[in-house]
Amino acid sequence: MDVTQQAAPAADTPPASGTGQRDGRTRQRSLALRLLARPEVGVFLGAVAVFVFFLVQAPTVRQGSSMATVLYQASTIGIMALPVALLMIGGEFDLSAGVAVISSALTAAMISFQLTMNVWVGVLVALVLSLAVGAFNGWMMVRTGLPSFLVTLGTFLGLQGVNLAVTKLVTGNVATDDISDMDGFDQAKSVFSSSFHLGDVQVKITVVWWLVFAALATWVLLRTKYGNWIFAVGGNKDSARAVGVPVTFTKISLFMLVGFGAWFVGMHQLFAFNTVQSGEGVGQELIYIAAAVIGGCLLTGGYGSAIGPVFGAFMFGMVSQGIVFAGWNPDWFKAFLGVMLLGATLINLWVRQSATRR
């Protein structure tokens, strides 16, 4: 007797293809999950929390003039944090960014004053120098295969020594001479360090430049072939090269973008204070990198955005000025920044992991 039985079809047998239903690989993710996948979501939540915290602790923050001060402080960090973030997305970072700002300002000041030339000549020479330093960092790293940490650490130490030695040799002092009475100063100041009124509030032009650069960097990352190259070389440069991405050009140009940012911030400092101290800038590179990391960029490269560092820089500006407005001891500033950096990094990690799991 045949004891075999034909198995009945299971009640939950998946429908045949063409019924209009999607499996887990093709179904649309919810809006919340798509937002969680964005690298700037974590820092945006952190920026809101810091803002609300200081609104409660320091009511003067609510005043328009106070917020203008916060935005100005954030813009001087944010302008440099943007190219630093793009470089980090490309898989590298630059430890010489802080002193490169001062090198640029010193060059423009000494060329203008010691050679008695229009300040725009000094500005252009400083731009060439800044781009050359960036190109050198990129070329040296690509040529030798050394980590960018070592290459830019060497540049950092070299520029730090040159800034001090050359300034003392040329001016006989550790600071440059006042250039406020030089030809072209007023025009250059209007570009790099002027202010305008928004109602009754005086706003620094650097805030506008900061937002313009952020919009431009976002467009480059998300809408251009060059933006795709940045993500590709940061994710895996060998795979990127195999599919035709110009890895050498992309890496060197990213370092040159950092040089451009250093030039711009250096010009702002020069025309805001009319003179430059040669020993400044040390430690600022860590602030720029921290703003990019808080903004969601990974040290390993291949992940990040240009909007995240905007919020990261805003958090720095909010904390640095919020402590003053709250009347706290400013000695706690760095401790607060350390906690903020660690907290924001953990939040970014949680956001990425949550988006991946879902």
NORGI-V580434 format. One record per residue. N is the residue number from 0. RES is the residue in one small letter. OMEGA is omega in whole degrees, -180 to 180 (* if undefined). Layout:
N_RES_OMEGA, N_RES_OMEGA
This chain:
0_m_-179, 1_d_-177, 2_v_180, 3_t_179, 4_q_177, 5_q_-178, 6_a_177, 7_a_179, 8_p_-179, 9_a_-177, 10_a_-177, 11_d_178, 12_t_-178, 13_p_180, 14_p_179, 15_a_180, 16_s_-180, 17_g_-180, 18_t_178, 19_g_179, 20_q_-177, 21_r_175, 22_d_-175, 23_g_-178, 24_r_-173, 25_t_-177, 26_r_-180, 27_q_175, 28_r_179, 29_s_179, 30_l_-179, 31_a_-180, 32_l_178, 33_r_177, 34_l_179, 35_l_-179, 36_a_180, 37_r_-176, 38_p_-177, 39_e_-176, 40_v_-178, 41_g_-179, 42_v_176, 43_f_178, 44_l_178, 45_g_180, 46_a_177, 47_v_-180, 48_a_179, 49_v_180, 50_f_180, 51_v_-180, 52_f_-179, 53_f_172, 54_l_180, 55_v_-175, 56_q_-177, 57_a_-177, 58_p_-180, 59_t_177, 60_v_-178, 61_r_180, 62_q_-178, 63_g_180, 64_s_179, 65_s_179, 66_m_176, 67_a_177, 68_t_178, 69_v_-179, 70_l_177, 71_y_178, 72_q_180, 73_a_-177, 74_s_-180, 75_t_174, 76_i_-173, 77_g_180, 78_i_178, 79_m_-179, 80_a_-179, 81_l_178, 82_p_176, 83_v_178, 84_a_178, 85_l_178, 86_l_179, 87_m_175, 88_i_177, 89_g_172, 90_g_-179, 91_e_170, 92_f_-169, 93_d_179, 94_l_-178, 95_s_-173, 96_a_-177, 97_g_-179, 98_v_177, 99_a_176, 100_v_-179, 101_i_177, 102_s_179, 103_s_-179, 104_a_179, 105_l_-180, 106_t_-179, 107_a_-178, 108_a_-176, 109_m_176, 110_i_-177, 111_s_-172, 112_f_-175, 113_q_179, 114_l_179, 115_t_-178, 116_m_174, 117_n_-175, 118_v_179, 119_w_174, 120_v_177, 121_g_179, 122_v_-179, 123_l_177, 124_v_178, 125_a_178, 126_l_178, 127_v_179, 128_l_-178, 129_s_178, 130_l_179, 131_a_178, 132_v_177, 133_g_179, 134_a_178, 135_f_179, 136_n_-179, 137_g_-179, 138_w_-179, 139_m_-180, 140_m_-179, 141_v_-176, 142_r_-175, 143_t_-176, 144_g_178, 145_l_176, 146_p_179, 147_s_177, 148_f_-178, 149_l_-178, 150_v_-176, 151_t_172, 152_l_176, 153_g_177, 154_t_178, 155_f_-179, 156_l_180, 157_g_-180, 158_l_180, 159_q_179, 160_g_180, 161_v_180, 162_n_-177, 163_l_-175, 164_a_-177, 165_v_179, 166_t_179, 167_k_180, 168_l_-175, 169_v_-174, 170_t_-176, 171_g_-177, 172_n_179, 173_v_179, 174_a_178, 175_t_178, 176_d_178, 177_d_-178, 178_i_-174, 179_s_-180, 180_d_-179, 181_m_178, 182_d_178, 183_g_-176, 184_f_-176, 185_d_179, 186_q_179, 187_a_179, 188_k_180, 189_s_179, 190_v_-170, 191_f_-171, 192_s_179, 193_s_177, 194_s_174, 195_f_-177, 196_h_174, 197_l_-170, 198_g_178, 199_d_-174, 200_v_177, 201_q_-176, 202_v_179, 203_k_-178, 204_i_179, 205_t_177, 206_v_178, 207_v_179, 208_w_180, 209_w_-179, 210_l_177, 211_v_178, 212_f_179, 213_a_178, 214_a_180, 215_l_180, 216_a_178, 217_t_178, 218_w_-180, 219_v_-177, 220_l_-170, 221_l_-171, 222_r_-177, 223_t_176, 224_k_179, 225_y_176, 226_g_176, 227_n_178, 228_w_-179, 229_i_179, 230_f_-177, 231_a_-178, 232_v_177, 233_g_179, 234_g_179, 235_n_-174, 236_k_180, 237_d_177, 238_s_179, 239_a_179, 240_r_-178, 241_a_-180, 242_v_172, 243_g_178, 244_v_178, 245_p_-172, 246_v_-178, 247_t_179, 248_f_-177, 249_t_-179, 250_k_-178, 251_i_-179, 252_s_177, 253_l_176, 254_f_178, 255_m_174, 256_l_175, 257_v_176, 258_g_178, 259_f_178, 260_g_178, 261_a_177, 262_w_-176, 263_f_180, 264_v_177, 265_g_178, 266_m_177, 267_h_-179, 268_q_-179, 269_l_-175, 270_f_174, 271_a_-175, 272_f_176, 273_n_180, 274_t_-176, 275_v_173, 276_q_-173, 277_s_-177, 278_g_-178, 279_e_175, 280_g_-179, 281_v_-179, 282_g_-179, 283_q_179, 284_e_178, 285_l_177, 286_i_179, 287_y_-180, 288_i_180, 289_a_179, 290_a_178, 291_a_179, 292_v_177, 293_i_179, 294_g_174, 295_g_179, 296_c_180, 297_l_175, 298_l_-179, 299_t_175, 300_g_175, 301_g_-176, 302_y_177, 303_g_180, 304_s_175, 305_a_180, 306_i_-180, 307_g_178, 308_p_175, 309_v_177, 310_f_178, 311_g_178, 312_a_178, 313_f_178, 314_m_178, 315_f_179, 316_g_180, 317_m_-179, 318_v_-176, 319_s_180, 320_q_180, 321_g_177, 322_i_178, 323_v_-179, 324_f_180, 325_a_179, 326_g_-180, 327_w_176, 328_n_-178, 329_p_178, 330_d_-179, 331_w_-174, 332_f_-177, 333_k_177, 334_a_178, 335_f_179, 336_l_178, 337_g_178, 338_v_-180, 339_m_179, 340_l_-180, 341_l_-179, 342_g_180, 343_a_178, 344_t_178, 345_l_178, 346_i_178, 347_n_178, 348_l_180, 349_w_180, 350_v_-180, 351_r_-179, 352_q_179, 353_s_180, 354_a_-179, 355_t_-179, 356_r_-176, 357_r_*
